[in-house]
Amino acid sequence: MIKKLTQNELICHLKLPIFSIIGEEADALNRECYVVGGYVRDIFLERPSKDIDCVTVGSGIELAEKVARRLGRGAHLSVFRNFGTAQVKYRGTEVEFVGARKESYSHDSRKPVVEDGTLEDDQNRRDLTINDMAICLNKARFGELVDPFNGMADLEAGLIRTPLDPDITFSDDPLRMMRAIRFACRFGFKIVPETFEAIARNRERIKIISAERIIDELNKIMMCEQPSTGWLLLQRCGLLQIIFPELQALSGIETREGRGHKDNFMHTLTVLDNVCRAQQERKASAKKQGKKEDGTSANAPESHLDTTLWLRWAAVMHDLGKAKAKAWDDKIGWTFHNHDYLGARMVANIFRRMKLPMGAEEKYVEKLVALHMRPINLADEGITDSAIRRVLFEAGDDIDDLMTLCEADITSKIPEKVRRFLDNFKVVRQKMVEIEEKDRIRNWQPPVDGLEIMQRYNLRPCREVGLLKDSLKDAILDGICANDRDEALAFLDRKAKELGL
């Protein structure tokens, strides 16, 4: 429930000393000054916010310089003259300053021609009514709300709409379409029909936006409590086909001889939301156990990848290979053989095109997509120590995330089937603990390396060295040889004799 606030109540939300200092320095310059945008919106939503933006009718840089000088030691000023903006950091608070402006756009760019303007001009150019409220910081009007487009009413009703004509708003800056969807997803608000229809009409305009800006919005959608809402809106308006056609390709059900398959797009979104719920549960549990919020040990190295976002991307990409793998078998119906392998091969190209990071993050997602069927097959077909060792070896430190993804992947409408798989996964997890304690396979390194093999058998780099290394690895993973140096050397001696070395 959104609470309307009086001016005196708003003043209470501006208790940080920096707000009164900004107002006093603006008064000294004889300038209007306002806190605007997300900070104002979040006051009414009762959400903590560090996103403080100030607009002044005049030079934002000049006001920022005055405020920084007034704050003295401890204040850090950054000036961005090309953009006409400045930032002041002070005791954990960051304030962005900009002069009020009006903008005009050319059709082939989202970079506007900017001119000085009034507060009204500045509010006219903003993306959504809920982000278009301002609170005056000048002493005579301190705490006064300026809300020309009824953003307060839209907050109360849970509505997303543009201040002006949505076709102009989205055509001028197409990234605003992504932002509208992101805020609808973040707050659980509804995009009003005329605004949503304008997004659909202007969807092709997204092509002038850089991949970096688009992926920034997608990552913010992915970190929402229920990101499936954002992906559904992207599909419904037609943006998904443009920005992520591989995911769109999973949508729909094909029926043949009375047999259909599940809608793999909807299944993917269910898996994504399941992963998000599991992460929230893990985060709550981690706090109780004194671990990091991502569930890793408090003693984990700082280089450990925070996989919160990337596990969600793995959920989105885990079944992408099904569009290519889908085939009809007259005996068993629709099949998706090797979709895990095909999907894993797609990950790098998608990361590259969408400007996602090509380092550890890409390798992590690719690994989980490649392995996501392995624990499911274990649970379905039977659990052997050898198979457990191989999954532990290949997943390494990401084994817990892999199991989380696999458990999230059980979305059957048949309760008994879900219960059976989840019960089997509990057994798989327990077996993993037992085998890891005994054999230390996770992130395992062979007890004898290639250099020692060459020295022991007087070999140069050659095919036989690789054969010996692979044979030792397979023997240890299959339980034929213990993960022990002496046993490993004895095994290698026998194998080398077989090869005539």
LINLINLIN-V766732 format. One record per pair of residues at least 6 apart in sequence whose C-alpha atoms are under 7 Angstrom apart, sorted by the first residue. I is the first residue (numbers start at 0). GAP is how many residues later the second one is. D is the distance in whole Angstrom. If there is no record, write none. Layout:
# LINLINLIN-V766732
i=I gap=GAP d=D
i=I gap=GAP d=D
This chain:
# LINLINLIN-V766732
i=1 gap=42 d=6
i=1 gap=43 d=6
i=1 gap=153 d=7
i=1 gap=154 d=5
i=2 gap=41 d=6
i=6 gap=136 d=5
i=6 gap=137 d=6
i=7 gap=135 d=7
i=9 gap=133 d=6
i=10 gap=132 d=5
i=18 gap=118 d=7
i=19 gap=117 d=7
i=20 gap=46 d=7
i=21 gap=45 d=6
i=22 gap=10 d=7
i=22 gap=114 d=5
i=22 gap=115 d=5
i=22 gap=116 d=6
i=23 gap=114 d=7
i=23 gap=115 d=7
i=24 gap=41 d=7
i=24 gap=42 d=6
i=25 gap=6 d=7
i=25 gap=7 d=6
i=25 gap=37 d=7
i=25 gap=112 d=7
i=26 gap=111 d=6
i=30 gap=25 d=7
i=30 gap=26 d=6
i=30 gap=27 d=7
i=31 gap=24 d=6
i=31 gap=25 d=5
i=31 gap=106 d=7
i=32 gap=21 d=7
i=32 gap=22 d=6
i=32 gap=23 d=4
i=32 gap=24 d=7
i=32 gap=103 d=6
i=32 gap=104 d=6
i=32 gap=105 d=6
i=33 gap=20 d=5
i=33 gap=21 d=5
i=33 gap=22 d=6
i=33 gap=100 d=6
i=33 gap=101 d=5
i=33 gap=102 d=4
i=33 gap=103 d=5
i=34 gap=17 d=7
i=34 gap=18 d=6
i=34 gap=19 d=4
i=34 gap=20 d=6
i=34 gap=99 d=6
i=34 gap=100 d=5
i=34 gap=101 d=7
i=34 gap=102 d=7
i=35 gap=17 d=6
i=35 gap=18 d=6
i=35 gap=19 d=7
i=35 gap=96 d=7
i=35 gap=97 d=6
i=35 gap=98 d=4
i=35 gap=99 d=6
i=36 gap=16 d=7
i=36 gap=94 d=4
i=36 gap=95 d=6
i=36 gap=96 d=6
i=36 gap=97 d=7
i=37 gap=13 d=6
i=37 gap=93 d=6
i=38 gap=10 d=6
i=38 gap=12 d=6
i=38 gap=13 d=6
i=39 gap=93 d=6
i=39 gap=94 d=7
i=40 gap=89 d=6
i=40 gap=90 d=6
i=41 gap=6 d=7
i=41 gap=7 d=6
i=51 gap=42 d=7
i=51 gap=43 d=5
i=51 gap=44 d=6
i=52 gap=42 d=6
i=52 gap=43 d=5
i=52 gap=44 d=6
i=53 gap=42 d=6
i=53 gap=43 d=5
i=53 gap=44 d=6
i=54 gap=42 d=6
i=54 gap=43 d=5
i=54 gap=44 d=5
i=54 gap=45 d=6
i=55 gap=42 d=7
i=55 gap=43 d=5
i=55 gap=44 d=6
i=56 gap=42 d=6
i=56 gap=43 d=5
i=56 gap=61 d=6
i=56 gap=62 d=7
i=57 gap=41 d=5
i=57 gap=42 d=7
i=58 gap=39 d=7
i=58 gap=40 d=5
i=59 gap=24 d=7
i=59 gap=25 d=6
i=59 gap=26 d=7
i=59 gap=37 d=5
i=59 gap=38 d=4
i=59 gap=39 d=4
i=60 gap=18 d=7
i=60 gap=23 d=7
i=60 gap=24 d=6
i=60 gap=25 d=5
i=60 gap=36 d=7
i=60 gap=37 d=7
i=63 gap=22 d=6
i=63 gap=23 d=7
i=63 gap=24 d=7
i=63 gap=33 d=6
i=67 gap=7 d=6
i=67 gap=8 d=7
i=67 gap=9 d=6
i=67 gap=20 d=6
i=73 gap=16 d=6
i=74 gap=13 d=7
i=74 gap=14 d=6
i=74 gap=15 d=5
i=75 gap=12 d=6
i=75 gap=13 d=5
i=75 gap=14 d=7
i=76 gap=10 d=6
i=76 gap=11 d=5
i=76 gap=12 d=7
i=77 gap=8 d=6
i=77 gap=9 d=5
i=77 gap=10 d=6
i=78 gap=6 d=6
i=78 gap=7 d=4
i=78 gap=8 d=6
i=79 gap=6 d=6
i=83 gap=14 d=6
i=84 gap=12 d=6
i=84 gap=13 d=5
i=85 gap=10 d=6
i=85 gap=11 d=5
i=85 gap=12 d=7
i=86 gap=7 d=7
i=86 gap=8 d=6
i=86 gap=9 d=5
i=86 gap=10 d=6
i=87 gap=6 d=6
i=87 gap=7 d=5
i=87 gap=8 d=7
i=88 gap=6 d=7
i=99 gap=16 d=6
i=99 gap=17 d=5
i=99 gap=18 d=6
i=99 gap=19 d=6
i=99 gap=22 d=5
i=100 gap=13 d=7
i=100 gap=14 d=6
i=100 gap=15 d=4
i=100 gap=16 d=4
i=100 gap=17 d=6
i=100 gap=20 d=6
i=100 gap=21 d=5
i=101 gap=12 d=6
i=101 gap=13 d=5
i=101 gap=14 d=6
i=101 gap=15 d=5
i=101 gap=19 d=5
i=101 gap=20 d=6
i=101 gap=23 d=7
i=102 gap=9 d=6
i=102 gap=10 d=6
i=102 gap=11 d=5
i=102 gap=12 d=6
i=102 gap=22 d=7
i=103 gap=8 d=5
i=103 gap=9 d=5
i=103 gap=10 d=7
i=104 gap=6 d=7
i=104 gap=7 d=5
i=104 gap=8 d=6
i=104 gap=67 d=6
i=107 gap=100 d=7
i=108 gap=99 d=6
i=109 gap=62 d=6
i=109 gap=63 d=5
i=122 gap=9 d=6
i=123 gap=39 d=7
i=123 gap=40 d=7
i=125 gap=6 d=6
i=126 gap=35 d=6
i=126 gap=42 d=7
i=126 gap=49 d=6
i=127 gap=32 d=7
i=127 gap=33 d=6
i=127 gap=34 d=4
i=127 gap=35 d=6
i=128 gap=20 d=6
i=128 gap=21 d=7
i=128 gap=22 d=4
i=128 gap=32 d=6
i=128 gap=33 d=6
i=128 gap=34 d=5
i=129 gap=21 d=4
i=129 gap=22 d=7
i=129 gap=24 d=7
i=129 gap=25 d=6
i=131 gap=19 d=7
i=132 gap=13 d=6
i=132 gap=14 d=5
i=132 gap=18 d=6
i=133 gap=11 d=6
i=133 gap=12 d=5
i=133 gap=13 d=7
i=134 gap=8 d=6
i=134 gap=9 d=5
i=134 gap=10 d=5
i=134 gap=11 d=6
i=135 gap=6 d=5
i=135 gap=7 d=6
i=135 gap=8 d=5
i=135 gap=9 d=7
i=136 gap=6 d=6
i=148 gap=14 d=6
i=153 gap=6 d=7
i=157 gap=31 d=5
i=157 gap=32 d=6
i=158 gap=30 d=5
i=158 gap=31 d=5
i=158 gap=32 d=6
i=158 gap=33 d=6
i=159 gap=20 d=7
i=159 gap=24 d=7
i=159 gap=29 d=6
i=159 gap=30 d=6
i=159 gap=31 d=4
i=159 gap=32 d=6
i=160 gap=30 d=6
i=160 gap=31 d=6
i=160 gap=34 d=6
i=161 gap=33 d=7
i=165 gap=29 d=6
i=165 gap=32 d=6
i=166 gap=31 d=5
i=169 gap=6 d=6
i=169 gap=7 d=6
i=169 gap=29 d=7
i=169 gap=32 d=7
i=170 gap=31 d=6
i=170 gap=34 d=7
i=173 gap=31 d=6
i=173 gap=32 d=5
i=174 gap=31 d=7
i=174 gap=34 d=7
i=176 gap=22 d=6
i=177 gap=39 d=6
i=178 gap=38 d=7
i=180 gap=49 d=6
i=180 gap=52 d=7
i=181 gap=35 d=7
i=181 gap=39 d=5
i=181 gap=48 d=6
i=183 gap=6 d=6
i=183 gap=7 d=7
i=184 gap=36 d=7
i=184 gap=39 d=7
i=184 gap=42 d=7
i=184 gap=44 d=6
i=184 gap=45 d=5
i=185 gap=38 d=5
i=198 gap=38 d=6
i=199 gap=37 d=5
i=199 gap=38 d=6
i=202 gap=35 d=7
i=202 gap=36 d=6
i=210 gap=143 d=6
i=210 gap=144 d=6
i=211 gap=143 d=6
i=214 gap=139 d=6
i=214 gap=140 d=7
i=220 gap=6 d=6
i=220 gap=9 d=6
i=221 gap=90 d=7
i=222 gap=86 d=7
i=224 gap=51 d=7
i=225 gap=47 d=6
i=226 gap=46 d=7
i=227 gap=41 d=5
i=227 gap=44 d=7
i=227 gap=45 d=6
i=233 gap=6 d=5
i=239 gap=8 d=6
i=240 gap=7 d=6
i=245 gap=74 d=6
i=246 gap=18 d=7
i=246 gap=73 d=6
i=248 gap=74 d=6
i=249 gap=14 d=5
i=249 gap=15 d=5
i=249 gap=70 d=7
i=249 gap=73 d=6
i=250 gap=12 d=6
i=250 gap=13 d=6
i=250 gap=14 d=5
i=251 gap=11 d=5
i=252 gap=7 d=6
i=252 gap=8 d=6
i=252 gap=9 d=6
i=252 gap=10 d=5
i=253 gap=6 d=6
i=253 gap=7 d=7
i=258 gap=74 d=7
i=260 gap=73 d=7
i=267 gap=47 d=7
i=267 gap=48 d=6
i=270 gap=44 d=6
i=270 gap=137 d=5
i=270 gap=138 d=5
i=271 gap=40 d=6
i=271 gap=43 d=5
i=271 gap=44 d=6
i=273 gap=134 d=5
i=274 gap=37 d=7
i=274 gap=129 d=7
i=274 gap=130 d=6
i=274 gap=133 d=6
i=281 gap=13 d=6
i=282 gap=10 d=5
i=282 gap=11 d=6
i=282 gap=12 d=6
i=285 gap=6 d=6
i=285 gap=7 d=6
i=285 gap=9 d=5
i=286 gap=6 d=7
i=289 gap=8 d=7
i=290 gap=6 d=5
i=290 gap=7 d=5
i=291 gap=6 d=5
i=293 gap=12 d=6
i=293 gap=14 d=6
i=309 gap=51 d=7
i=309 gap=55 d=6
i=310 gap=90 d=7
i=312 gap=52 d=7
i=313 gap=51 d=5
i=313 gap=54 d=6
i=313 gap=55 d=6
i=314 gap=90 d=7
i=316 gap=52 d=7
i=317 gap=25 d=7
i=317 gap=51 d=5
i=318 gap=20 d=7
i=318 gap=21 d=7
i=318 gap=24 d=6
i=319 gap=23 d=5
i=320 gap=18 d=4
i=320 gap=19 d=6
i=320 gap=21 d=5
i=320 gap=22 d=4
i=321 gap=14 d=6
i=321 gap=17 d=5
i=324 gap=11 d=5
i=324 gap=12 d=6
i=324 gap=13 d=7
i=324 gap=14 d=5
i=325 gap=8 d=7
i=325 gap=9 d=6
i=325 gap=10 d=5
i=326 gap=7 d=6
i=326 gap=8 d=5
i=326 gap=9 d=6
i=327 gap=6 d=5
i=327 gap=7 d=6
i=328 gap=6 d=7
i=339 gap=29 d=6
i=339 gap=30 d=5
i=339 gap=33 d=7
i=340 gap=29 d=5
i=342 gap=26 d=7
i=343 gap=22 d=5
i=343 gap=25 d=5
i=343 gap=26 d=5
i=346 gap=19 d=6
i=347 gap=14 d=7
i=350 gap=6 d=7
i=350 gap=7 d=7
i=350 gap=11 d=7
i=351 gap=6 d=7
i=367 gap=34 d=6
i=371 gap=30 d=7
i=371 gap=34 d=6
i=374 gap=31 d=7
i=375 gap=30 d=7
i=378 gap=42 d=6
i=378 gap=45 d=5
i=378 gap=46 d=6
i=378 gap=49 d=7
i=382 gap=45 d=7
i=385 gap=91 d=6
i=385 gap=92 d=5
i=385 gap=93 d=6
i=387 gap=44 d=6
i=388 gap=52 d=6
i=388 gap=88 d=5
i=389 gap=87 d=6
i=391 gap=7 d=7
i=391 gap=49 d=6
i=391 gap=50 d=5
i=392 gap=48 d=6
i=392 gap=49 d=5
i=392 gap=50 d=6
i=392 gap=51 d=6
i=395 gap=46 d=5
i=395 gap=47 d=5
i=396 gap=45 d=7
i=396 gap=46 d=7
i=406 gap=15 d=7
i=409 gap=8 d=6
i=411 gap=6 d=6
i=435 gap=6 d=7
i=438 gap=44 d=6
i=445 gap=27 d=7
i=446 gap=36 d=7
i=446 gap=37 d=6
i=446 gap=38 d=5
i=446 gap=41 d=7
i=447 gap=37 d=7
i=449 gap=15 d=7
i=449 gap=19 d=7
i=452 gap=12 d=7
i=453 gap=6 d=6
i=453 gap=11 d=7
i=456 gap=44 d=7
i=467 gap=24 d=7
i=471 gap=16 d=7
i=471 gap=20 d=7
i=474 gap=6 d=5
i=475 gap=6 d=6
i=475 gap=7 d=6
i=480 gap=6 d=6
i=480 gap=7 d=7
